[in-house]
Amino acid sequence: MKRKIAAIFAADIAGYSRLVAEDEEETLRRLASYRQVTDDFIARSGGRIFNTAGDAVLAEFPSAVEAVRCAIDIQESLRTRNMAYPASRQMSFRIGITIGDVVERDGDLLGDGVNIAARLEGLAEVGGICISRAVHEQVANKLSVQFADIGAQEVKNIPTPVHAFMVAMRREDGSYSVPQFKKKPGGAATTPNWMWPAAVTLVCLVAIGVGGFLYFTKMEMPQGSKGSASASNEAAPSPPVTPTPTPRSKDSRRRRLSHPPSPPGPSSEKFAADNRAVRQ
């Protein structure tokens, strides 16, 4: 095995399974014709096809500029051929290109570069081209085409987002159209993967802090309640004591009845005599 840096080209036909289901023989015949076109362009641009599977083509190029130029030539040629067919029967390629460090084994190429190129091809529009940022940096000032930055994209089985660009394709009048990338539903910004462990750790720390606070609060509450109860007992004034009348005994009543009232004095007799004289 040996390693090398290469521009990886991945292409396949959009809706190929549907085309085969509708008309298998006609689709296979046209596929052979279109593959002849793509193979010729790849060979003329210095590329090498290292793997094929059904409608998919994987090729390597020594230059990113040549890989993108080849992809543009292929798409323009096939677009002209598709004009002879109705829209439902047109056979259009999607192409993805990246630069990566790959491993060569028995003529085949393996590694992340090949996987990323295949994922970029899945991001491309029907009949379009999608390239990685590494490729864009190599070709931006060397080819007279425009690019649309679609930002970092989460792609299947690739741990880190891939920053991608769409290549503007030429119209019939010779002008270039800037593709409009359609975001997936719920196009809110995705949360970086590193934030999930941080969020879980923060929640755990908060839960531990709240639990400890409640635990120590419960431990201190009985002691504090006892102290406050004793303080309230000391501070509260005692209610006034009202004397209860002592019941009189029968002996005291007898003693009082046994003593007769004292006889009237001289003053009372004089007062009675005066009253009689007045009446007479």
Solvent accessible surface area in square Angstrom, and as a share of the most:
residue,aa,sasa,rsa
1,M,176,0.79
2,K,125,0.53
3,R,161,0.59
4,K,60,0.26
5,I,118,0.60
6,A,6,0.05
7,A,4,0.03
8,I,0,0.00
9,F,2,0.01
10,A,3,0.02
11,A,6,0.04
12,D,29,0.15
13,I,5,0.02
14,A,16,0.12
15,G,39,0.38
16,Y,40,0.15
17,S,90,0.58
18,R,107,0.39
19,L,1,0.00
20,V,38,0.22
21,A,91,0.70
22,E,98,0.44
23,D,63,0.33
24,E,99,0.44
25,E,147,0.66
26,E,37,0.16
27,T,0,0.00
28,L,82,0.41
29,R,147,0.54
30,R,3,0.01
31,L,18,0.09
32,A,68,0.53
33,S,48,0.31
34,Y,6,0.02
35,R,46,0.17
36,Q,108,0.48
37,V,15,0.09
38,T,5,0.03
39,D,42,0.22
40,D,59,0.31
41,F,38,0.16
42,I,2,0.01
43,A,72,0.55
44,R,178,0.65
45,S,22,0.14
46,G,49,0.47
47,G,14,0.13
48,R,90,0.33
49,I,54,0.27
50,F,20,0.08
51,N,61,0.31
52,T,62,0.36
53,A,71,0.55
54,G,60,0.58
55,D,21,0.11
56,A,32,0.25
57,V,2,0.01
58,L,33,0.16
59,A,0,0.00
60,E,17,0.08
61,F,1,0.01
62,P,114,0.72
63,S,38,0.24
64,A,10,0.07
65,V,24,0.14
66,E,57,0.25
67,A,0,0.00
68,V,0,0.00
69,R,98,0.36
70,C,0,0.00
71,A,0,0.00
72,I,17,0.09
73,D,52,0.27
74,I,1,0.01
75,Q,9,0.04
76,E,31,0.14
77,S,30,0.19
78,L,2,0.01
79,R,79,0.29
80,T,87,0.50
81,R,104,0.38
82,N,6,0.03
83,M,126,0.56
84,A,88,0.68
85,Y,67,0.26
86,P,84,0.53
87,A,89,0.69
88,S,66,0.43
89,R,38,0.14
90,Q,63,0.28
91,M,1,0.00
92,S,19,0.12
93,F,1,0.00
94,R,61,0.22
95,I,0,0.00
96,G,0,0.00
97,I,0,0.00
98,T,5,0.03
99,I,48,0.24
100,G,13,0.12
101,D,71,0.37
102,V,0,0.00
103,V,21,0.12
104,E,36,0.16
105,R,124,0.45
106,D,148,0.77
107,G,32,0.30
108,D,41,0.21
109,L,2,0.01
110,L,65,0.32
111,G,32,0.31
112,D,97,0.50
113,G,4,0.04
114,V,17,0.10
115,N,74,0.38
116,I,36,0.18
117,A,0,0.00
118,A,39,0.30
119,R,80,0.29
120,L,1,0.00
121,E,18,0.08
122,G,44,0.42
123,L,29,0.15
124,A,6,0.05
125,E,72,0.32
126,V,101,0.58
127,G,24,0.23
128,G,5,0.05
129,I,1,0.01
130,C,0,0.00
131,I,0,0.00
132,S,8,0.05
133,R,123,0.45
134,A,43,0.34
135,V,0,0.00
136,H,39,0.17
137,E,118,0.53
138,Q,90,0.40
139,V,0,0.00
140,A,35,0.27
141,N,150,0.77
142,K,125,0.53
143,L,23,0.11
144,S,105,0.67
145,V,22,0.13
146,Q,99,0.44
147,F,38,0.16
148,A,14,0.11
149,D,89,0.46
150,I,23,0.12
151,G,23,0.22
152,A,65,0.51
153,Q,27,0.12
154,E,92,0.41
155,V,20,0.11
156,K,141,0.60
157,N,117,0.60
158,I,18,0.09
159,P,109,0.69
160,T,88,0.51
161,P,67,0.42
162,V,15,0.09
163,H,44,0.20
164,A,0,0.00
165,F,19,0.08
166,M,2,0.01
167,V,3,0.02
168,A,1,0.01
169,M,32,0.14
170,R,97,0.35
171,R,111,0.40
172,E,133,0.60
173,D,113,0.58
174,G,39,0.38
175,S,44,0.29
176,Y,55,0.21
177,S,36,0.23
178,V,66,0.38
179,P,20,0.12
180,Q,140,0.62
181,F,59,0.25
182,K,176,0.75
183,K,158,0.67
184,K,144,0.61
185,P,136,0.85
186,G,75,0.73
187,G,51,0.49
188,A,83,0.65
189,A,104,0.80
190,T,100,0.58
191,T,64,0.37
192,P,60,0.38
193,N,106,0.54
194,W,176,0.62
195,M,82,0.37
196,W,152,0.53
197,P,86,0.54
198,A,54,0.42
199,A,47,0.36
200,V,90,0.52
201,T,77,0.45
202,L,112,0.56
203,V,100,0.57
204,C,66,0.39
205,L,111,0.55
206,V,86,0.50
207,A,62,0.48
208,I,124,0.63
209,G,45,0.43
210,V,79,0.46
211,G,39,0.37
212,G,27,0.26
213,F,141,0.59
214,L,92,0.46
215,Y,130,0.49
216,F,127,0.53
217,T,49,0.29
218,K,142,0.60
219,M,112,0.50
220,E,115,0.51
221,M,123,0.55
222,P,71,0.45
223,Q,139,0.62
224,G,46,0.44
225,S,64,0.41
226,K,148,0.63
227,G,40,0.39
228,S,67,0.43
229,A,51,0.39
230,S,55,0.36
231,A,56,0.43
232,S,62,0.40
233,N,114,0.58
234,E,148,0.66
235,A,84,0.65
236,A,65,0.50
237,P,123,0.78
238,S,97,0.63
239,P,111,0.70
240,P,123,0.78
241,V,144,0.83
242,T,103,0.60
243,P,126,0.79
244,T,115,0.67
245,P,125,0.79
246,T,120,0.70
247,P,118,0.74
248,R,184,0.67
249,S,66,0.42
250,K,140,0.59
251,D,80,0.42
252,S,41,0.26
253,R,133,0.49
254,R,151,0.55
255,R,146,0.53
256,R,151,0.55
257,L,147,0.73
258,S,80,0.51
259,H,136,0.61
260,P,111,0.70
261,P,126,0.80
262,S,98,0.63
263,P,115,0.72
264,P,99,0.62
265,G,34,0.33
266,P,114,0.72
267,S,88,0.57
268,S,48,0.31
269,E,114,0.51
270,K,144,0.61
271,F,137,0.57
272,A,42,0.33
273,A,45,0.35
274,D,76,0.40
275,N,58,0.30
276,R,139,0.51
277,A,69,0.53
278,V,126,0.73
279,R,202,0.74
280,Q,192,0.85
